[in-house]
Amino acid sequence: MKVDAIWHDSGGQGHRTILLLHGLGATSAVWTGVHQALEQRQLGRWIAPDLSGHGLSQWQPHYSVGQLAAALADLVSGSPELFIVGHSLGTYVGLALASGWFGVRVDGVLGVGPKINWPEADLQMTRELAKRPVRFHATQDDAWARYRRVSGLTPEVAADPIWLSRGVVEADDGWRLSQDPRTFAVAGAPFSTLAASANARVALARGEHDPMVSTAELRAHATNVEEVAGAGHNVHVEKPESIVALLEQLTDSCPTPIPGR
């Protein structure tokens, strides 16, 4: 489906809307296990977009957390009850939407594995990646291998190709990642500012073995913090049922929305 420049998938039903936001370099296919669990538990309607510059969503001249959030607002505007589950970069975008700056009312945000601290060396690396030209590969297999490295969806984490959907496209010059390299420019946004601006209940989580962020770092920004045992950075792929269980805890803790708010 398309809304303006944003491709998205959706399913489920009910008055509650659950917006699933993937991380940098991935596509919304990473939520396959999560939305299957959402439908089994009948928790509501879910929407899983490819963020701008990723998957089948259009490339843009410029990328920022605010731009990514603004591009999604029409997908969920008017939702009577809205919860966001964001992974890594998706957490940043979800917090931005929860600020109310984009005309969207959010009830709760579950952020999974956001990288919070950005040393200068990491920022320099992302700046260099954002300036690199599009890389074309001679074979489809080479492109998929590159996509797995960029997204962190190694065969050990995501053996089934269903998790990789829309990550690679064929072009005249060969095979390339669907991700616009310039999207790396979003790295390093101030997490503390976004977390403080969120006008919603916020819960944060990480995999026990996630090297990107520590539990202590998460606790500096939220009182509701959980660690998922046995998981790494891609908790939503490795243990989707655990993510849905955490979402249920969040929805249960939020007041019942007032009709027609």
N, C-alpha and C positions, 0 to 999 in steps of 0.2 A: 504494500500500500504506500501511497505518497501523500503527504501534506506539505505543499510547497516543495522545499528542497530536502525534506526528511523522509526517508524510508522507514517503515515500522511494521512490526508484526503485532498481533493482538489475539486475545482469546478470553475465555472465562465470561462470567456475567455477574451482575449484582450492582448495588449502588456504590460500592467501594472500588476505587481505581488504584492500581498498583503500577507505578512507573519504574521500569527496570533499566538502569543506565550502566553500560559497560565501561571498561577502562580504556586507557590510551592504547591504540594499536590493535584493539580487538573489534568484534562486531557483536550485535545483539544475540547472535547464535550461542554465546556463552551462557545464556539464561535458559537453555533448553530444559535442563533438569529442574530448575526452579519453577518455571511456569507449568511444567507437568505436575509438580507437587502442589502448586497453587490451585490447579483445577481439581486435583484429587480431594483437596481439603475444602474446596468451594469457598475460597477466601475473597473472591471478587473478580472483577475484570482486570486483566493485565495488559500493559502496552510495553513493547520492547523495541525502541528505535535504534537505528544505527546513527551515532552522533555525526554531526557535520564533519565531512572529510574522511569518513570511515564507511566501509561496506558499500551499500548502494545509495547512500545519501550524497548529495552534491558537494563538491569541493567549493571552498569559499576563498575570497581574497585575503582574509585575515581571520585568525583564530584567537579566542580568549575564553575564559570560563564564562564570562558574561554573554559572549556571542553564542556559545553552545547552549546556554540556558534559554536565551531569547528565542532561538530556533525551535525549541521544544514547547514553548508556552501554549501554542494553539492546540497541541495534541491533548492537553489536559485541562484547558480552561473550562470553568463551569462544572468541574467534577464535584459532586456533593461531599465526597470523602476521598482524600488523596494521600497515599503513602508512597514514598520513594525509597527504592533500594538501589544504592549506587556502589559500584566497585571501583576502588582506586580513583581515577579521574572522575568517574561517575559520582563519587561522594561529593567532590567539589561542586559539580554541576547541580546536584540535588540540594545542597546547602544554599547555593545561589538562588535556586527557584523558591526555596522556603523563606527567603528574605522578604518576599512580597514585592520586590522591585519589578517583577515581570508580569504582574497582574494575575498571579496564580496563588491560591490559598492551599497550603500544605499542612496536613495534620501531623505527619511524622516522617522522619528520615532515618533509615538504617544505612550507615556507611560502613563498608567492608574494605579493609586493607588500604586506606589512603596513605600515601607517602607524605609525611608531614614536614620533616626536616630536609632541606635541600642545600647541601654543601656547595660551595662555588664550583668545585670540580664537576658535580652532577649537572649543575645549571649550564656550565660551559659545554658539556657533552650534548645536552638537549638542544642548545643553540646551534651547534655544529650539525646535528641531525636535521634540524629544521631547514638548514640552508642547502642541504644536499639535493642534487637533481634526482628525479625519479629513476629508480634502478630497474632495468628490464632483464628478465631471465630467459635463457634460451629454451628451457623446458618448464613444463608445469610443475614437475616434482621439485625442481630447484626453487621455484617461487613459493611452494608450500613449505619447504624446509625453512626458507627465510621468514615466512609468516609465523611459523611456530616459534622461532627464536625471538622475534620482535614482540609477539603477544604473550610469550611465556607459556603457551599451550603446547608443551612438549608431549611426546607420545606417552610418557609416564602419567601426565596430568590429564590429557584429553586424547585417549586412544581412538575414539570414534570420530570420523570426519564430520559428523553432524555439528560438533562444537566449533568447526572451522568455517562454516558456511559464509560466503561472501567476502572472505579474507583475501582472495586473489582474483584478478580479472585478466582476460586476454586482450591485448592491444595490438596495433599494427607492428610494433617493434618487439613483441614478445609478451611474456607473462610478467605482471607486476603486482605488487600489493595494492589492494583497493584503498589503503590509507594514504592520504596526502601527507608527505613528509613534513610540511609546514605545521601540522597539528602538534608537533613536538614543542612548538613555541608556547603552549599553554602551561608547561611545567613551571613550578615555582610560585604559583599563586599563593597569597597569604592565607593559610588554612585557619589561623586563629580569627582573622577578621570575618571569614565566611561562617565559621561556627558560631561566633558571637551574634551575627546578624540573623541567624535562622529563627524565624517566628513559628517554631514547631517543636514537638518532642524529638530529641535526637538520641539515637543509640549508635554506638560504634563497636565494631568487631574486627577480629583478625584471626588468621590461622596460627596455630601454636608455633609453626615453623616459618612464618612469614619473615623474610629478611628485610622487607621494605619499611616496616613500622613495628614499634614495640608496644606492648600493653601499657607501659608507663606513659608513652607519648600520647596514646589515645585518652588516657585518664586525665591528662592535662586539659582536655577539651570537652569532656562529657562525664557525667556520673554513671551512666548506664553503659558499661563496657563489658564485652564478653570475648573469651578466647575459645576458639573451636579446636578441640584436641585432634591431633594427627593430621591437620591440614596445613598447607602452605599459603602462598599468596592468592591463588585462585580458589578460594574456599567455595564459591558458588558453583564451580565446576566439580570440585572434588567431593563436596558434601552438601548438595543442594537442599536436602531435607533439613539440615541444621540451620541454613539461612531462613527457610520458611518458618521454622520453629521460633527463631529470633524475631522475625516479623510478627508472628502471632503474639508474642509477648509485648511488642510495641503497640500493636493495635488494641490489645486488651487494656493497656495502661492509659490510652487516650480517651478523653470524654466523648460521649456520643455526640456527633455533630448536630447542630440545630437545622431542621429542614429549611431550605430557602435562604440560608445564610448569605 
